[in-house]
Each structure stands twice: as structure tokens, then as C-alpha cells.
Amino acid sequence: MRFAVLYFVFFGVWASQGRFMSLFYSQLGLSETQIGAILAIQPILSVVVPPIWSSYADKLRSINPASLPRERMFQLMLCLMVVLFCSQSLVDLNLLKQSAIFPFLFSLRIPYAVFTSAMPSFLDAMCVEALQDKSLYGKERLWGAVSWGIASILIGVLASVFPRMGLSVMYASMAAWATVNYG
């Protein structure tokens, strides 16, 4: 599989949840401070966690050079990303007391961030390693930006057309984007 396709799928999945989460959390009645705390988890853990995951993948590779630890870890992380993100839809947040919504969402975002923060690094490393001509990296990576733009606009339009569906539009789009690659 060309990495352009993988970048397209991956960044489409990320765009399907990235841009609209603050609006979703606001509709749930969370304060700006709570929304900021939940959304700050990913960038904070993105500083600490990727070197740990990368070190672990390198250690696995040194034990068994024929293994593909980055690739397998990336696939596992993508699956966990979809499961953890979509698990919010499995609980009817309207049934939770207002005081329980923030701790519930906060607790889901921590493992989500732990398992997804290294994904861009793994994807970049896999792409550069696989390319014969390293100067083609930018052409492969470009498709992530294209996907991000398309997915952001498409999901924004779907959320506007079907406002009552709320985050379901993002869940469905995330699952669809991921299924394109692993379905």
C-alpha cells in the first residue's frame, strides 16, 4: 500500500474528531476550563509518550529484526483510537449527571492520548524507511493534509445538515475512514 493512502486515511480519521470536539463538549454543558483540560491532554502527552513508544518499538526490533513493531503498533493504536473515541457513544451522556460527564470524558481522553500520540511519528518513520527515494516523503505526506482538509469540510457540512445527530456524524465518519484502510 502506498503511504499516500495511509496518510489520507489516518489524517481523515483525526480530522473527523479534532475540529469539532470543543463544540460537542460545550453542548454537553462543560465549562471552558473543563473543555480546555480535556483537549490539553493530547498535546501534553504528545511531548512525553512518543519517545517511550518509539523506544519500545526499537527494543522489539532489536530482539527480532524481522518483526515489524512500528507497523503492528500503529495498527493497534489506530484500532484503539477508534474504540476509545467511539466508546463515548456507547454511554448515553444525557443519562449521566452533569457532574459525572467531565470525569468520564477526561478519563477516556487519557488512554486515547497515550495510544494515539505516537501514531504520526510511527507513520512518518514507516514511510521514510519504506521509500527508496527519501525525497518523495513530502509527496506522500501531502495526502494527509489533503485528507484533513476534505474531512474537516465534509464533517462540518454533515454536522450542519444533521445537527440532531451531533457527534454521531463524527463517530460514523471516523469508523468509515478507518474501515477504508483496515476493512
N, CA, C and O of each residue as an XYZ file, in Angstrom:
732
protein
N       0.855     -1.184      0.000
C       0.000      0.000      0.000
C       0.894      1.238      0.000
O       1.851      1.331      0.768
N       0.575      2.148     -0.843
C       1.299      3.412     -0.856
C       1.027      4.166      0.431
O      -0.076      4.107      0.974
N       2.009      4.856      0.906
C       1.839      5.613      2.146
C       0.914      6.798      1.964
O       0.331      7.279      2.936
N       0.768      7.279      0.738
C      -0.178      8.368      0.491
C      -1.581      7.955      0.933
O      -2.315      8.757      1.511
N      -1.951      6.709      0.661
C      -3.272      6.206      1.062
C      -3.367      6.138      2.578
O      -4.375      6.535      3.162
N      -2.321      5.638      3.211
C      -2.313      5.537      4.666
C      -2.380      6.920      5.312
O      -3.113      7.117      6.281
N      -1.624      7.871      4.783
C      -1.706      9.250      5.293
C      -3.109      9.809      5.098
O      -3.654     10.467      5.984
N      -3.687      9.544      3.930
C      -5.027     10.048      3.639
C      -6.032      9.514      4.656
O      -6.841     10.269      5.195
N      -5.976      8.222      4.910
C      -6.902      7.593      5.860
C      -6.654      8.098      7.279
O      -7.585      8.496      7.979
N      -5.401      8.077      7.690
C      -5.067      8.444      9.059
C      -5.488      9.874      9.390
O      -6.148     10.106     10.403
N      -5.118     10.819      8.556
C      -5.451     12.211      8.861
C      -6.935     12.502      8.654
O      -7.472     13.435      9.252
N      -7.594     11.721      7.821
C      -9.048     11.841      7.720
C      -9.715     11.429      9.020
O     -10.671     12.060      9.469
N      -9.198     10.357      9.623
C      -9.723      9.907     10.919
C      -9.491     10.975     11.972
O     -10.397     11.292     12.743
N      -8.293     11.530     12.017
C      -8.007     12.550     13.030
C      -8.842     13.806     12.825
O      -9.307     14.413     13.790
N      -9.030     14.194     11.574
C      -9.832     15.390     11.319
C     -11.282     15.185     11.730
O     -11.973     16.135     12.099
N     -11.735     13.942     11.664
C     -13.133     13.673     11.995
C     -13.435     13.892     13.464
O     -14.605     13.973     13.836
N     -12.441     13.989     14.294
C     -12.712     14.236     15.699
C     -12.045     15.501     16.220
O     -12.436     16.014     17.268
N     -11.070     15.999     15.528
C     -10.283     17.103     16.069
C     -10.953     18.456     16.123
O     -10.925     19.114     17.163
N     -11.532     18.873     15.067
C     -12.025     20.242     14.958
C     -13.340     20.516     15.681
O     -13.644     21.666     15.996
N     -14.098     19.505     15.938
C     -15.453     19.737     16.427
C     -15.673     19.307     17.874
O     -16.779     19.442     18.396
N     -14.646     18.797     18.519
C     -14.818     18.285     19.884
C     -15.171     19.390     20.872
O     -15.994     19.173     21.762
N     -14.573     20.558     20.741
C     -14.877     21.626     21.696
C     -16.350     22.030     21.613
O     -16.966     22.349     22.630
N     -16.907     22.016     20.418
C     -18.336     22.332     20.273
C     -19.196     21.243     20.901
O     -20.196     21.535     21.557
N     -18.810     20.004     20.701
C     -19.539     18.887     21.301
C     -19.498     18.986     22.820
O     -20.528     18.847     23.481
N     -18.321     19.224     23.372
C     -18.200     19.328     24.821
C     -18.993     20.521     25.361
O     -19.574     20.450     26.444
N     -19.008     21.592     24.616
C     -19.792     22.764     25.030
C     -21.282     22.444     25.053
O     -21.998     22.870     25.959
N     -21.748     21.695     24.056
C     -23.162     21.305     24.014
C     -23.529     20.390     25.177
O     -24.693     20.320     25.572
N     -22.536     19.689     25.727
C     -22.788     18.837     26.888
C     -22.851     19.637     28.183
O     -23.184     19.099     29.239
N     -22.530     20.915     28.095
C     -22.599     21.763     29.271
C     -21.298     21.884     30.041
O     -21.287     22.373     31.171
N     -20.198     21.443     29.439
C     -18.915     21.580     30.119
C     -18.453     23.029     30.077
O     -18.729     23.753     29.121
N     -17.751     23.441     31.118
C     -17.227     24.807     31.169
C     -16.030     24.932     30.236
O     -15.477     23.930     29.783
N     -15.636     26.167     29.954
C     -14.473     26.385     29.098
C     -13.221     25.791     29.737
O     -12.357     25.268     29.034
N     -13.115     25.867     31.053
C     -11.965     25.288     31.760
C     -11.944     23.770     31.601
O     -10.887     23.188     31.357
N     -13.088     23.132     31.737
C     -13.156     21.675     31.580
C     -12.835     21.268     30.147
O     -12.108     20.301     29.919
N     -13.375     22.002     29.188
C     -13.081     21.707     27.779
C     -11.589     21.858     27.521
O     -10.982     21.008     26.869
N     -11.002     22.923     28.021
C      -9.559     23.131     27.854
C      -8.742     22.018     28.483
O      -7.746     21.574     27.912
N      -9.163     21.563     29.666
C      -8.442     20.482     30.346
C      -8.504     19.192     29.532
O      -7.493     18.507     29.378
N      -9.673     18.861     29.015
C      -9.814     17.633     28.225
C      -8.991     17.719     26.942
O      -8.286     16.775     26.585
N      -9.083     18.845     26.257
C      -8.384     18.984     24.979
C      -6.879     19.181     25.150
O      -6.129     18.988     24.193
N      -6.419     19.561     26.344
C      -4.982     19.746     26.585
C      -4.261     18.427     26.818
O      -3.034     18.371     26.732
N      -5.000     17.375     27.110
C      -4.373     16.083     27.401
C      -3.520     15.613     26.230
O      -2.372     15.211     26.423
N      -4.062     15.657     25.027
C      -3.342     15.155     23.845
C      -2.029     15.899     23.621
O      -0.990     15.248     23.506
N      -2.024     17.229     23.553
C      -0.745     17.894     23.308
C       0.267     17.703     24.434
O       1.467     17.605     24.178
N      -0.202     17.650     25.662
C       0.725     17.456     26.778
C       1.372     16.073     26.698
O       2.592     15.942     26.801
N       0.547     15.049     26.514
C       1.093     13.692     26.443
C       1.885     13.456     25.160
O       2.719     12.552     25.107
N       1.634     14.251     24.136
C       2.376     14.110     22.878
C       3.847     14.495     23.022
O       4.666     14.158     22.168
N       4.174     15.186     24.081
C       5.568     15.538     24.338
C       6.288     14.374     25.019
O       7.469     14.137     24.768
N       5.574     13.654     25.877
C       6.181     12.623     26.711
C       6.084     11.220     26.107
O       7.058     10.469     26.130
N       4.938     10.871     25.578
C       4.648      9.488     25.213
C       5.346      8.994     23.938
O       5.834      7.864     23.951
N       5.429      9.751     22.849
C       6.046      9.207     21.631
C       7.468      8.670     21.817
O       7.785      7.620     21.258
N       8.331      9.340     22.572
C       9.658      8.739     22.760
C       9.603      7.387     23.490
O      10.425      6.509     23.231
N       8.659      7.227     24.375
C       8.518      5.957     25.093
C       8.078      4.861     24.128
O       8.656      3.774     24.110
N       7.036      5.157     23.312
C       6.574      4.171     22.325
C       7.678      3.847     21.331
O       7.885      2.680     20.995
N       8.387      4.862     20.857
C       9.453      4.641     19.870
C      10.577      3.794     20.454
O      11.109      2.906     19.788
N      10.928      4.073     21.689
C      11.959      3.289     22.358
C      11.532      1.821     22.469
O      12.332      0.912     22.248
N      10.278      1.611     22.810
C       9.745      0.258     22.925
C       9.779     -0.458     21.564
O      10.166     -1.624     21.478
N       9.371      0.253     20.510
C       9.400     -0.344     19.158
C      10.825     -0.678     18.742
O      11.069     -1.725     18.142
N      11.769      0.207     19.058
C      13.172     -0.061     18.725
C      13.693     -1.262     19.496
O      14.461     -2.064     18.964
N      13.278     -1.383     20.742
C      13.707     -2.527     21.550
C      13.164     -3.833     20.963
O      13.882     -4.831     20.887
N      11.893     -3.820     20.548
C      11.313     -5.008     19.922
C      12.043     -5.364     18.634
O      12.276     -6.539     18.350
N      12.394     -4.368     17.873
C      13.093     -4.603     16.608
C      14.480     -5.173     16.847
O      14.950     -5.994     16.058
N      15.149     -4.755     17.922
C      16.490     -5.278     18.205
C      16.420     -6.740     18.650
O      17.369     -7.497     18.449
N      15.303     -7.134     19.252
C      15.126     -8.524     19.666
C      14.850     -9.407     18.453
O      15.394    -10.505     18.333
N      13.989     -8.910     17.547
C      13.616     -9.682     16.361
C      13.622     -8.745     15.152
O      12.604     -8.117     14.862
N      14.742     -8.639     14.448
C      14.846     -7.703     13.326
C      13.818     -7.940     12.219
O      13.498     -7.018     11.469
N      13.308     -9.140     12.112
C      12.326     -9.430     11.052
C      10.927     -8.926     11.417
O      10.045     -8.858     10.560
N      10.731     -8.579     12.665
C       9.397     -8.124     13.077
C       9.143     -6.704     12.565
O      10.067     -5.981     12.194
N       7.918     -6.348     12.558
C       7.518     -5.017     12.132
C       6.817     -4.313     13.292
O       5.618     -4.042     13.214
N       7.554     -4.012     14.373
C       6.888     -3.477     15.558
C       6.186     -2.145     15.327
O       5.095     -1.930     15.856
N       6.786     -1.247     14.550
C       6.130      0.040     14.304
C       4.804     -0.151     13.592
O       3.795      0.458     13.949
N       4.820     -1.006     12.580
C       3.621     -1.231     11.787
C       2.513     -1.862     12.633
O       1.359     -1.438     12.577
N       2.877     -2.875     13.413
C       1.880     -3.546     14.255
C       1.372     -2.609     15.349
O       0.180     -2.588     15.655
N       2.286     -1.835     15.933
C       1.871     -0.897     16.977
C       0.978      0.187     16.386
O       0.017      0.617     17.024
N       1.291      0.631     15.166
C       0.458      1.633     14.510
C      -0.957      1.092     14.295
O      -1.940      1.779     14.573
N      -1.052     -0.144     13.800
C      -2.367     -0.740     13.568
C      -3.140     -0.886     14.882
O      -4.333     -0.590     14.942
N      -2.461     -1.337     15.919
C      -3.098     -1.463     17.228
C      -3.569     -0.105     17.731
O      -4.679      0.022     18.248
N      -2.732      0.894     17.580
C      -3.094      2.231     18.044
C      -4.279      2.790     17.276
O      -5.145      3.438     17.863
N      -4.329      2.549     15.971
C      -5.466      3.015     15.181
C      -6.753      2.364     15.670
O      -7.772      3.035     15.827
N      -6.706      1.069     15.908
C      -7.901      0.369     16.414
C      -8.314      0.904     17.776
O      -9.496      1.147     18.021
N      -7.339      1.089     18.662
C      -7.658      1.620     19.993
C      -8.183      3.045     19.914
O      -9.058      3.432     20.688
N      -7.651      3.823     18.982
C      -8.121      5.190     18.815
C      -9.611      5.195     18.480
O     -10.386      5.945     19.072
N      -9.998      4.362     17.538
C     -11.407      4.297     17.141
C     -12.263      3.777     18.296
O     -13.332      4.322     18.571
N     -11.799      2.727     18.971
C     -12.577      2.147     20.082
C     -12.749      3.147     21.218
O     -13.862      3.347     21.706
N     -11.660      3.774     21.642
C     -11.744      4.710     22.764
C     -12.574      5.934     22.411
O     -13.369      6.416     23.218
N     -12.380      6.431     21.193
C     -13.144      7.609     20.804
C     -14.632      7.276     20.687
O     -15.486      8.029     21.157
N     -14.926      6.152     20.062
C     -16.318      5.767     19.857
C     -16.984      5.268     21.140
O     -18.211      5.204     21.210
N     -16.198      4.917     22.146
C     -16.800      4.451     23.400
C     -17.632      5.542     24.049
O     -18.511      5.254     24.861
N     -17.362      6.789     23.696
C     -18.202      7.871     24.201
C     -19.642      7.710     23.725
O     -20.579      8.118     24.411
N     -19.812      7.116     22.552
C     -21.163      6.956     22.015
C     -21.889      5.783     22.654
O     -23.114      5.692     22.576
N     -21.136      4.880     23.289
C     -21.770      3.722     23.912
C     -22.479      4.090     25.208
O     -23.361      3.366     25.670
N     -22.092      5.203     25.783
C     -22.719      5.669     27.014
C     -23.597      6.857     26.655
O     -23.135      7.816     26.037
N     -24.842      6.790     27.040
C     -25.735      7.917     26.804
C     -25.366      9.011     27.798
O     -25.743      8.958     28.969
N     -24.619     10.006     27.311
C     -24.125     11.063     28.192
C     -25.256     11.860     28.821
O     -25.062     12.515     29.846
N     -26.440     11.808     28.213
C     -27.579     12.508     28.785
C     -28.061     11.838     30.076
O     -28.714     12.472     30.906
N     -27.733     10.551     30.236
C     -28.139      9.840     31.444
C     -27.184     10.095     32.609
O     -27.539      9.885     33.769
N     -25.971     10.549     32.294
C     -25.015     10.854     33.356
C     -25.399     12.168     34.028
O     -25.911     13.083     33.383
N     -25.150     12.247     35.306
C     -25.326     13.520     35.994
C     -24.325     14.500     35.411
O     -23.235     14.107     34.995
N     -24.686     15.757     35.379
C     -23.796     16.771     34.818
C     -22.417     16.709     35.465
O     -21.409     16.902     34.785
N     -22.358     16.445     36.758
C     -21.071     16.404     37.462
C     -20.227     15.191     37.064
O     -19.023     15.183     37.317
N     -20.821     14.176     36.454
C     -20.081     12.965     36.081
C     -19.569     13.007     34.647
O     -18.716     12.196     34.285
N     -20.056     13.913     33.832
C     -19.661     13.955     32.419
C     -18.183     14.300     32.268
O     -17.464     13.635     31.523
N     -17.731     15.326     32.965
C     -16.327     15.729     32.841
C     -15.366     14.615     33.259
O     -14.464     14.291     32.486
N     -15.514     14.014     34.443
C     -14.579     12.939     34.810
C     -14.605     11.763     33.827
O     -13.567     11.167     33.539
N     -15.789     11.435     33.318
C     -15.912     10.338     32.358
C     -15.122     10.647     31.088
O     -14.314      9.830     30.646
N     -15.348     11.810     30.505
C     -14.667     12.173     29.270
C     -13.171     12.361     29.484
O     -12.369     11.971     28.636
N     -12.794     12.952     30.602
C     -11.388     13.158     30.926
C     -10.673     11.813     31.026
O      -9.566     11.647     30.515
N     -11.319     10.857     31.688
C     -10.707      9.536     31.864
C     -10.582      8.776     30.539
O      -9.677      7.955     30.391
N     -11.466      9.032     29.582
C     -11.337      8.400     28.262
C     -10.220      9.028     27.431
O      -9.549      8.338     26.663
N     -10.025     10.320     27.583
C      -9.032     11.013     26.759
C      -7.600     10.652     27.135
O      -6.704     10.760     26.298
N      -7.368     10.231     28.359
C      -6.003      9.895     28.763
C      -5.500      8.661     28.004
O      -4.459      8.745     27.353
N      -6.201      7.515     28.063
C      -5.689      6.383     27.270
C      -5.724      6.664     25.770
O      -4.862      6.192     25.029
N      -6.704      7.419     25.329
C      -6.774      7.802     23.919
C      -5.484      8.527     23.522
O      -4.884      8.210     22.495
N      -5.063      9.490     24.330
C      -3.847     10.251     24.032
C      -2.601      9.380     24.124
O      -1.685      9.512     23.312
N      -2.566      8.495     25.108
C      -1.410      7.608     25.258
C      -1.248      6.732     24.018
O      -0.132      6.534     23.536
N      -2.356      6.208     23.503
C      -2.269      5.284     22.377
C      -2.206      5.966     21.019
O      -1.861      5.319     20.030
N      -2.525      7.240     20.940
C      -2.518      7.888     19.630
C      -1.401      8.904     19.439
O      -1.114      9.280     18.302
N      -0.771      9.355     20.496
C       0.204     10.433     20.358
C       1.435     10.045     19.537
O       2.075     10.914     18.945
N       1.771      8.771     19.493
C       2.944      8.347     18.729
C       2.607      7.977     17.284
O       3.508      7.716     16.486
N       1.338      7.954     16.948
C       0.949      7.495     15.612
C       1.564      8.316     14.478
O       2.067      7.729     13.520
N       1.545      9.651     14.548
C       2.174     10.396     13.447
C       3.668     10.092     13.310
O       4.184      9.984     12.198
N       4.356      9.954     14.441
C       5.789      9.632     14.393
C       6.028      8.265     13.766
O       6.927      8.104     12.940
N       5.223      7.283     14.159
C       5.363      5.945     13.587
C       5.086      5.963     12.089
O       5.819      5.360     11.305
N       4.036      6.652     11.704
C       3.681      6.704     10.293
C       4.791      7.364      9.481
O       5.153      6.875      8.411
N       5.331      8.470      9.983
C       6.433      9.141      9.286
C       7.658      8.230      9.185
O       8.282      8.137      8.128
N       7.999      7.555     10.292
C       9.172      6.669     10.288
C       8.971      5.508      9.326
O       9.895      5.142      8.599
N       7.771      4.919      9.312
C       7.500      3.811      8.394
C       7.614      4.264      6.946
O       8.153      3.548      6.102
N       7.106      5.453      6.671
C       7.130      5.967      5.299
C       8.558      6.223      4.840
O       8.952      5.778      3.761
N       9.329      6.928      5.641
C      10.703      7.256      5.264
C      11.524      5.977      5.096
O      12.334      5.866      4.176
N      11.308      5.016      5.995
C      12.044      3.757      5.922
C      11.693      2.967      4.657
O      12.558      2.312      4.076
N      10.447      3.026      4.237
C       9.999      2.235      3.088
C      10.358      2.864      1.744
O      10.476      2.158      0.743
N      10.531      4.166      1.714
C      10.799      4.845      0.449
C      12.234      4.606     -0.025
O      13.190      4.767      0.734
N      12.360      4.227     -1.269
C      13.689      4.107     -1.887
C      14.298      5.500     -2.038
O      15.459      5.732     -1.699
N      13.483      6.415     -2.555
C      13.919      7.796     -2.766
C      13.317      8.654     -1.658
O      12.132      8.986     -1.700
N      14.128      9.010     -0.675
C      13.652      9.744      0.508
C      13.083     11.121      0.152
O      12.316     11.690      0.928
N      13.447     11.648     -0.992
C      12.930     12.962     -1.388
C      11.437     12.915     -1.729
O      10.798     13.958     -1.863
N      10.884     11.707     -1.870
C       9.450     11.564     -2.170
C       8.571     11.635     -0.921
O       7.345     11.594     -1.024
N       9.187     11.741      0.252
C       8.436     11.773      1.510
C       7.363     12.871      1.498
O       6.218     12.623      1.877
N       7.723     14.054      1.073
C       6.772     15.174      1.060
C       5.559     14.905      0.185
O       4.445     15.305      0.523
N       5.770     14.228     -0.938
C       4.656     13.900     -1.829
C       3.710     12.896     -1.182
O       2.499     12.960     -1.395
N       4.249     11.970     -0.395
C       3.410     11.005      0.319
C       2.656     11.709      1.453
O       1.452     11.519      1.625
N       3.378     12.514      2.213
C       2.827     13.189      3.397
C       1.764     14.219      3.018
O       0.848     14.481      3.798
N       1.881     14.792      1.847
C       0.924     15.784      1.363
C      -0.513     15.271      1.436
O      -1.433     16.044      1.701
N      -0.711     13.975      1.205
C      -2.061     13.418      1.181
C      -2.722     13.438      2.552
O      -3.948     13.380      2.645
N      -1.937     13.517      3.605
C      -2.505     13.707      4.941
C      -3.159     15.073      5.053
O      -4.249     15.199      5.610
N      -2.501     16.091      4.527
C      -3.059     17.447      4.561
C      -4.310     17.547      3.688
O      -5.289     18.192      4.062
N      -4.264     16.910      2.539
C      -5.425     16.905      1.645
C      -6.616     16.250      2.345
O      -7.728     16.777      2.322
N      -6.374     15.112      2.957
C      -7.433     14.392      3.664
C      -7.987     15.213      4.820
O      -9.200     15.270      5.021
N      -7.105     15.843      5.573
C      -7.531     16.666      6.706
C      -8.496     17.755      6.228
O      -9.542     17.987      6.835
N      -8.126     18.408      5.144
C      -8.986     19.461      4.612
C     -10.331     18.947      4.135
O     -11.369     19.525      4.457
N     -10.319     17.867      3.369
C     -11.563     17.292      2.854
C     -12.448     16.811      3.991
O     -13.642     17.108      4.022
N     -11.862     16.063      4.930
C     -12.647     15.503      6.037
C     -13.216     16.608      6.924
O     -14.367     16.519      7.353
N     -12.435     17.640      7.205
C     -12.919     18.728      8.057
C     -14.127     19.423      7.433
O     -15.117     19.695      8.112
N     -14.035     19.702      6.146
C     -15.153     20.368      5.460
C     -16.364     19.446      5.386
O     -17.483     19.856      5.693
N     -16.138     18.205      4.980
C     -17.231     17.251      4.835
C     -17.955     17.012      6.169
O     -19.185     17.013      6.216
N     -17.210     16.815      7.221
C     -17.828     16.554      8.513
C     -18.527     17.804      9.040
O     -19.583     17.707      9.665
N     -17.955     18.956      8.797
C     -18.620     20.205      9.180
C     -19.955     20.362      8.477
O     -20.945     20.752      9.097
N     -19.987     20.060      7.187
C     -21.235     20.137      6.422
C     -22.238     19.115      6.939
O     -23.408     19.444      7.136
N     -21.792     17.871      7.163
C     -22.695     16.835      7.675
C     -23.247     17.197      9.049
O     -24.426     16.978      9.325
N     -22.398     17.750      9.908
C     -22.852     18.150     11.239
C     -23.851     19.298     11.152
O     -24.754     19.394     11.983
N     -23.701     20.170     10.158
C     -24.648     21.278      9.975
C     -25.973     20.789      9.398
O     -27.042     21.242      9.807
N     -25.895     19.869      8.449
C     -27.101     19.340      7.811
C     -27.893     18.453      8.777
O     -29.124     18.448      8.761
N     -27.178     17.709      9.611
C     -27.813     16.792     10.556
C     -27.443     17.164     11.991
O     -26.780     16.384     12.675
N     -27.864     18.357     12.464
C     -27.424     18.827     13.782
C     -27.890     17.940     14.940
O     -27.199     17.852     15.955
N     -29.012     17.299     14.814
C     -29.515     16.459     15.902
C     -28.675     15.198     16.091
O     -28.689     14.577     17.154
N     -27.956     14.839     15.058
C     -27.129     13.639     15.160
C     -25.857     13.903     15.961
O     -25.209     12.966     16.427
N     -25.496     15.182     16.122
C     -24.357     15.545     16.950
C     -23.093     14.808     16.594
O     -22.677     14.773     15.436
N     -22.491     14.221     17.599
C     -21.206     13.565     17.433
C     -21.318     12.263     16.659
O     -20.300     11.718     16.235
N     -22.515     11.754     16.465
C     -22.682     10.521     15.694
C     -22.091     10.663     14.306
O     -21.561      9.699     13.754
N     -22.179     11.863     13.733
C     -21.588     12.114     12.418
C     -20.083     11.866     12.482
O     -19.510     11.265     11.573
N     -19.443     12.331     13.564
C     -18.001     12.126     13.696
C     -17.672     10.655     13.932
O     -16.705     10.137     13.374
N     -18.477      9.979     14.759
C     -18.234      8.555     15.003
C     -18.336      7.775     13.703
O     -17.472      6.953     13.397
N     -19.377      8.029     12.949
C     -19.587      7.302     11.700
C     -18.467      7.594     10.705
O     -17.972      6.689     10.033
N     -18.071      8.869     10.615
C     -17.018      9.210      9.663
C     -15.688      8.617     10.089
O     -14.910      8.168      9.247
N     -15.417      8.610     11.392
C     -14.168      8.024     11.870
C     -14.123      6.530     11.552
O     -13.109      6.016     11.082
N     -15.216      5.853     11.810
C     -15.276      4.419     11.524
C     -15.137      4.174     10.020
O     -14.450      3.241      9.605
N     -15.781      5.002      9.208
C     -15.709      4.836      7.753
C     -14.287      5.057      7.245
O     -13.783      4.274      6.440
N     -13.648      6.115      7.714
C     -12.274      6.406      7.272
C     -11.354      5.256      7.673
O     -10.517      4.828      6.878
N     -11.501      4.749      8.905
C     -10.639      3.661      9.362
C     -10.921      2.366      8.605
O     -10.004      1.591      8.331
N     -12.174      2.135      8.271
C     -12.553      0.921      7.558
C     -11.952      0.892      6.151
O     -11.631     -0.175      5.630
N     -11.805      2.057      5.548
C     -11.204      2.121      4.227
C      -9.829      1.460      4.244
O      -9.444      0.796      3.281
N      -9.093      1.643      5.336
C      -7.753      1.084      5.404
C      -7.709     -0.330      5.942
O      -6.929     -1.147      5.451
N      -8.526     -0.645      6.944
C      -8.422     -1.943      7.599
C      -9.678     -2.785      7.464
O      -9.813     -3.812      8.130
N     -10.604     -2.357      6.602
C     -11.866     -3.074      6.485
C     -11.829     -4.241      5.541
O     -12.838     -4.922      5.362
